[in-house]
């Protein structure tokens, strides 16, 4: 049940395969977020959105200008959230086309003021710069509040882990430390803000006479 102390967090994963390292990272971030909010006595309602499930609907939306009911529900889940965790694979030094297409069909001001934690996956460590020169500028343009720490996971990061939260000996890996730091910054931002209020579809619009007077 949603209460005044509950925060809604959307987790967007743009992995193309099933299973994918992108979804694995998204799940790790979501699990860590749950722990961080619990430590602050804040309930969290996590909604994971797997973009590969909406690939055809996204193409149709671009061509027709209208989302399908299922895609519309996914977009609404993101735009009405109190915070967003967004994770993409890195292809050709940038986020995936599927990831970009989804945020292309989100209203330009829908993420204004929303805390966002960025995550990305790739084959090698050198692709981690895409978080800063591609993903962060995208959400800055959308006027979201992007947390300082972004989380990148290369193939070697997964190979270094033999346990869920460490390297098998109890010591956290570099990936685990990045996850905890990024999620802590994210939870700090989301927890101190009041829940976002959904727009009232029945609200009285600005009278036409007032619009003319203002011009």
C-alpha positions in Angstrom: 0.0 0.0 0.0 1.3 3.5 -0.9 1.5 5.9 2.0 2.8 9.4 2.6 6.2 7.9 3.5 6.4 5.7 0.4 8.7 6.7 -2.5 8.1 5.3 -5.9 11.3 4.4 -7.8 11.3 3.3 -11.5 14.1 1.1 -12.6 14.6 1.2 -16.4 16.8 -1.5 -18.0 17.7 -1.4 -21.7 19.3 -4.8 -22.0 18.6 -6.5 -25.3 19.1 -10.1 -24.2 17.6 -12.3 -21.6 19.4 -12.6 -19.2 21.6 -9.6 -19.6 24.3 -8.0 -17.6 22.3 -4.7 -17.9 19.3 -6.2 -16.1 21.7 -7.8 -13.5 23.1 -4.4 -12.7 19.6 -2.9 -12.6 18.6 -5.5 -10.1 21.7 -5.0 -8.0 21.0 -1.2 -7.9 17.3 -1.8 -7.0 18.2 -4.2 -4.2 20.8 -1.8 -2.8 18.2 1.0 -3.0 15.7 -1.1 -1.0 18.3 -1.4 1.8 19.2 2.3 1.7 15.6 3.4 2.0 14.9 0.9 4.7 17.8 2.3 6.7 16.1 5.7 6.5 12.7 4.3 7.6 11.3 5.1 4.1 9.1 2.6 2.3 9.9 2.2 -1.4 7.8 0.9 -4.3 10.2 -0.3 -6.9 8.9 -0.9 -10.5 11.3 -2.5 -13.0 10.7 -1.6 -16.7 12.5 -3.9 -19.2 12.6 -1.9 -22.4 13.1 -4.9 -24.7 9.5 -5.8 -23.9 8.4 -2.5 -25.5 10.7 -2.4 -28.5 7.9 -2.8 -31.1 5.6 -0.4 -29.3 8.3 2.2 -29.2 8.8 2.0 -32.9 5.0 2.3 -33.5 4.9 5.3 -31.1 7.5 7.1 -33.1 5.6 6.5 -36.3 2.1 7.2 -35.0 2.7 9.6 -32.2 0.6 7.5 -29.8 1.7 4.9 -27.3 0.1 1.6 -26.9 -1.7 1.0 -23.5 1.2 -1.1 -22.2 3.8 1.4 -23.3 1.7 4.3 -21.9 1.6 2.6 -18.5 5.4 2.2 -18.6 5.9 5.8 -19.4 3.5 6.8 -16.7 5.3 4.6 -14.2 8.5 6.6 -14.9 7.1 10.1 -15.0 5.1 9.7 -11.8 8.0 8.2 -9.8 9.9 10.0 -7.1 13.2 8.8 -8.5 14.7 6.9 -11.5 17.4 4.3 -11.8 18.3 4.2 -15.5 20.7 1.5 -16.9 21.8 1.0 -20.5 24.4 -1.2 -22.3 27.1 0.9 -24.0 27.2 0.5 -27.8 29.7 2.5 -30.0 30.6 4.7 -27.1 27.0 5.7 -26.2 23.8 4.4 -24.7 21.7 2.0 -26.8 19.2 3.1 -29.4 16.4 1.4 -27.4 17.3 3.4 -24.3 17.4 6.7 -26.3 14.1 5.9 -28.1 12.3 5.4 -24.8 13.4 8.8 -23.4 12.6 10.4 -26.8 8.9 9.6 -26.3 8.9 10.9 -22.7 7.6 14.4 -22.4 10.5 16.8 -22.3 9.6 18.3 -18.8 8.4 15.1 -17.2 11.6 14.3 -15.4 12.3 17.9 -14.3 13.7 17.9 -10.7 13.6 14.1 -10.5 16.7 12.4 -8.9 18.3 9.9 -11.3 20.9 7.3 -10.7 22.8 6.2 -13.9 24.2 2.8 -14.6 25.8 1.2 -17.6 27.4 -2.1 -18.7 30.0 -2.8 -21.3 32.7 -5.2 -22.3 35.7 -3.2 -21.1 36.4 -0.5 -18.6 37.2 2.1 -21.3 33.5 2.4 -22.2 32.8 3.8 -18.7 33.3 7.3 -20.0 30.0 7.1 -21.9 28.3 7.6 -18.6 29.7 11.1 -18.4 29.8 12.2 -22.1 26.5 10.6 -23.2 24.2 9.6 -20.5 24.7 12.4 -18.0 24.2 15.1 -20.6 20.9 13.5 -21.8 19.4 13.7 -18.3 20.8 17.1 -17.6 19.0 18.3 -20.8 15.8 16.8 -19.4 16.4 18.8 -16.2 16.7 15.8 -14.0 19.0 15.8 -10.9 21.7 13.3 -11.7 23.5 12.0 -8.6 27.3 12.5 -8.7 28.3 8.8 -8.7 27.3 6.8 -11.8 27.8 3.0 -11.8 29.6 1.2 -14.6 30.0 -2.6 -14.7 32.5 -4.2 -17.2 32.7 -7.9 -17.9 35.7 -8.1 -15.6 33.6 -6.7 -12.7 31.3 -9.6 -12.8 34.2 -12.1 -13.1 35.7 -10.6 -9.9 32.7 -11.5 -7.9 31.9 -14.9 -6.4 29.3 -13.8 -3.9 26.4 -11.4 -4.0 28.0 -8.5 -2.1 31.7 -9.2 -2.2 34.5 -11.3 -3.5 33.8 -14.5 -1.6 36.0 -13.5 1.3 33.7 -10.9 2.7 35.5 -7.9 1.2 33.4 -5.7 -1.2 34.5 -5.5 -4.8 35.0 -2.2 -6.6 31.6 -2.7 -8.3 29.9 -3.2 -5.0 31.5 -0.1 -3.5 30.3 1.9 -6.6 26.8 0.6 -6.2 26.6 1.4 -2.5 28.0 4.9 -3.0 25.7 5.7 -5.9 22.6 4.3 -4.3 23.4 6.1 -1.0 23.6 9.5 -2.9 20.4 8.6 -4.7 18.4 7.7 -1.6 19.6 10.8 0.2 18.0 12.9 -2.6 14.8 11.0 -2.9 14.1 10.5 0.8 14.2 14.2 1.7 11.8 15.2 -1.0 8.0 14.9 -0.7 6.4 12.4 -3.0 5.7 13.7 -6.5 2.1 14.7 -7.1 0.5 13.3 -10.2 -1.0 15.8 -12.6 -4.7 16.1 -12.2 -6.3 15.3 -15.6 -9.5 17.1 -14.5 -7.8 20.3 -13.4 -9.4 23.4 -14.8 -7.2 24.7 -17.6 -6.0 28.3 -17.8 -8.9 30.4 -19.2 -8.4 31.5 -22.8 -9.0 35.2 -21.8 -6.2 34.9 -19.3 -3.8 33.6 -21.9 -4.7 36.5 -24.2 -4.1 39.0 -21.4 -0.7 37.5 -20.6 0.3 37.9 -24.2 
